[in-house]
Amino acid sequence: MIKMSISEITDRLSIAILKQERTDVDMTSEINFYKTELDLYEDSDLYLDKLKEVNGKIWDLESDIRSGKEGLLGLEEVGRRALMIRDLNKIRVGYKNEMVEKYDEGFKEIKINHGSS
């Protein structure tokens, strides 16, 4: 098995927690797995809170689009949300890259010719 970096574990944990809170899907075993890994790192809760917040905002912006309501939203609103998602993803990638530097583990995400760069 390939070891995941702290930034990936934290990002995935934040998404699993959001799924547990916002859907009927039981994410308990995945959450417990990631939390066990995360407990090995000092100050990791700070990044978990930040990533959960930004991933929650992205989730909120994407929810109507993903459920097929883009026709009701209109193209202008879909475009506005896409730009906001892009900006939030920049923040998300920034947090993950901070973790790569802080814990000296994993690889930085570098976007080339991409809206998130």
N, C-alpha and C positions, 0 to 999 in steps of 0.2 A: 504494500500500500504506500502511496506517495503522501508524504506529510504536507499538510496545508500550512501556509504561513499564517501568522497571527492576524494579518489584515483580512485574509479570506475567511478565516474562522469567525472573526468579529462581524464582518459583513453578512455572512450567511446566518449567523445567530440572530442578528437584528431582524433579518427578513423572516426567519422562522418564528420569532416572537410575534411579529406583526401578523403572520398567518394565523397563529394560535389565537390572538386577540380579535382578529377581524373576520375569521371564517369558522366553519364547523370542522375543519381539518385538525386532527389531533397531532400536534407537532412535539409532544412531550419527549419522545426518545431522541429526536434530532436535537432539541433544545438541550437536553441533559448531556448529550455527547459533546456538543460545542462548548457548553459551560465548563465541563470537566477539563477540556483543553485550555480554555481561556483562563481558568484558575491558576495556571502555571505562570502567568505573566502579571507583573506588577502594574498597577494603574490602568488595566485594560478596560475597566468599567467606564472610564471617562470616554473612551472611543466608542464603546458599545452604545452609550447614551446618544452621542453625536450621530452615529450611523443610523440608529433607530429613528431619530428625529428626521434626518434627511430622507431616509428610505420611506418613512411614513408620508412625508410630503409628496414624494414621487408617486407613491401608491395612490394617494388621494387624487392627484392630477390625472393619472392614467386610468382610474377605475371606470369612468363612464366611456372612455374610448375603447377599452378592452371589452366592455360588455356590449359593444355594438351600438352605442348611442351617439356616435359621431354625427349622424344625420340630424339629430335633435339639437346638438350643440352648435352646429354650423361650422363651416371651414375656418372662419376667423377665430373662433374659440379653440378649435382643435390646434390651429397654428400657434396661438398664444400659449396654450398648454405645452406644446412641443418645445417652444423656446424656454419656458420655465423649467421643464424637465431637463433640458440640456444644461441649464445653469446649475440646477441642483445636482446633476451628475458630476459637474466639475468640482463641486464642494465635496461630494462623496469620494471621488477619486483623490482629492487633496487629503482628506482624512486618512485614506488607506495608504497613501504615499508617506504621510507623516509617520504612520506606524512602521512602515518598512525602514525608515531612517532610525526611529527611536529604538526599535527592537533588533535592528540589523538582521532582518530576516525577510526573505521573499524578494520580489522584484517590484520596482515602481511601474505603475501603469503610465505609459507615455502614448498619448493619442496624436497621430499625425494625420493632417487633413481631415479632422473629425470635429464635429460641433462641440465636443466636450473638452477640447484641448485649449 
